[in-house]
């Protein structure tokens, strides 16, 4: 059965943890799935993804790594597929005066009516309270839908991930971000860059790409005390979820 062609991991630290799982390593080898470090942050991740896509024919990309959770809906040490990804940090001002680019008419993504549709399953699904309706920036083109493997056991799908140019440093940071993206369930620093690179490659080449993301919840966003973090359990959960995706009995339905 078709499997992901390429798994991108932000850091070598995360990659080494994941590849230390013997079951996942064996499944990656059997599927001939390439693993690459895409870099830390949205700019490095987008640039690396664009470079990798330009040198190989790729149909299904998964970004995998850790993330910080907004609230308690996603427990520490759990792992989730992500249904869509938004962007925070590109705009004007700082603190409570910050305004997102789309509020000023500067969109990073073409409007949904002109951009190629990304593969997507169960668009309204997810954990309680994170359906697709009510995402204020969706019409602006600043939320990109992602592909989720439909037959993974238990269907662990989270709704909206927020890609940030800087991680939250306090509860006040989290509150400000969720004021604009109330349905965001966690934050990370690469997802939007990878998804946008895939979308732009698809637009340029006409080759459909299923772009997905798997994140393990390592900490509560805004908590910078790493004594509270659960990095190893989060990455173990990511490895287990990737293994399920690699061995599932379905394949992505790509957009035309």
ChimeraX attribute file (.defattr): number of C-alpha atoms within 10 A of each C-alpha:
attribute: neighborCount
match mode: 1-to-1
recipient: residues
	/A:1	9
	/A:2	14
	/A:3	20
	/A:4	23
	/A:5	19
	/A:6	23
	/A:7	22
	/A:8	24
	/A:9	25
	/A:10	23
	/A:11	16
	/A:12	14
	/A:13	11
	/A:14	17
	/A:15	19
	/A:16	11
	/A:17	14
	/A:18	23
	/A:19	15
	/A:20	12
	/A:21	15
	/A:22	11
	/A:23	12
	/A:24	21
	/A:25	16
	/A:26	13
	/A:27	17
	/A:28	23
	/A:29	10
	/A:30	10
	/A:31	16
	/A:32	13
	/A:33	18
	/A:34	13
	/A:35	16
	/A:36	18
	/A:37	19
	/A:38	26
	/A:39	20
	/A:40	16
	/A:41	21
	/A:42	25
	/A:43	17
	/A:44	17
	/A:45	26
	/A:46	23
	/A:47	15
	/A:48	20
	/A:49	26
	/A:50	20
	/A:51	13
	/A:52	16
	/A:53	18
	/A:54	12
	/A:55	8
	/A:56	10
	/A:57	11
	/A:58	17
	/A:59	20
	/A:60	23
	/A:61	25
	/A:62	24
	/A:63	26
	/A:64	30
	/A:65	28
	/A:66	27
	/A:67	27
	/A:68	26
	/A:69	25
	/A:70	23
	/A:71	13
	/A:72	9
	/A:73	13
	/A:74	19
	/A:75	15
	/A:76	21
	/A:77	20
	/A:78	20
	/A:79	30
	/A:80	23
	/A:81	29
	/A:82	25
	/A:83	28
	/A:84	26
	/A:85	26
	/A:86	24
	/A:87	27
	/A:88	21
	/A:89	17
	/A:90	16
	/A:91	15
	/A:92	12
	/A:93	11
	/A:94	9
	/A:95	9
	/A:96	10
	/A:97	7
	/A:98	14
	/A:99	17
	/A:100	19
	/A:101	18
	/A:102	17
	/A:103	12
	/A:104	10
	/A:105	9
	/A:106	13
	/A:107	16
	/A:108	15
	/A:109	17
	/A:110	14
	/A:111	15
	/A:112	16
	/A:113	9
	/A:114	9
	/A:115	14
	/A:116	17
	/A:117	18
	/A:118	23
	/A:119	19
	/A:120	21
	/A:121	16
	/A:122	13
	/A:123	16
	/A:124	12
	/A:125	16
	/A:126	20
	/A:127	14
	/A:128	9
	/A:129	14
	/A:130	19
	/A:131	18
	/A:132	19
	/A:133	11
	/A:134	11
	/A:135	17
	/A:136	14
	/A:137	16
	/A:138	17
	/A:139	12
	/A:140	18
	/A:141	18
	/A:142	24
	/A:143	25
	/A:144	22
	/A:145	23
	/A:146	25
	/A:147	26
	/A:148	29
	/A:149	23
	/A:150	19
	/A:151	14
	/A:152	20
	/A:153	11
	/A:154	7
	/A:155	15
	/A:156	18
	/A:157	20
	/A:158	26
	/A:159	26
	/A:160	27
	/A:161	30
	/A:162	26
	/A:163	24
	/A:164	21
	/A:165	16
	/A:166	13
	/A:167	21
	/A:168	21
	/A:169	12
	/A:170	12
	/A:171	14
	/A:172	13
	/A:173	15
	/A:174	21
	/A:175	15
	/A:176	15
	/A:177	21
	/A:178	16
	/A:179	10
	/A:180	15
	/A:181	21
	/A:182	16
	/A:183	21
	/A:184	25
	/A:185	25
	/A:186	27
	/A:187	31
	/A:188	27
	/A:189	27
	/A:190	30
	/A:191	35
	/A:192	28
	/A:193	24
	/A:194	27
	/A:195	31
	/A:196	22
	/A:197	21
	/A:198	27
	/A:199	24
	/A:200	17
	/A:201	18
	/A:202	22
	/A:203	14
	/A:204	9
	/A:205	9
	/A:206	12
	/A:207	16
	/A:208	22
	/A:209	25
	/A:210	26
	/A:211	30
	/A:212	29
	/A:213	26
	/A:214	27
	/A:215	28
	/A:216	31
	/A:217	30
	/A:218	25
	/A:219	25
	/A:220	25
	/A:221	23
	/A:222	19
	/A:223	17
	/A:224	14
	/A:225	9
	/A:226	10
	/A:227	8
	/A:228	12
	/A:229	18
	/A:230	18
	/A:231	21
	/A:232	16
	/A:233	17
	/A:234	24
	/A:235	26
	/A:236	19
	/A:237	22
	/A:238	26
	/A:239	27
	/A:240	17
	/A:241	24
	/A:242	25
	/A:243	19
	/A:244	17
	/A:245	22
	/A:246	23
	/A:247	17
	/A:248	17
	/A:249	14
	/A:250	15
	/A:251	16
	/A:252	20
	/A:253	15
	/A:254	17
	/A:255	15
	/A:256	12
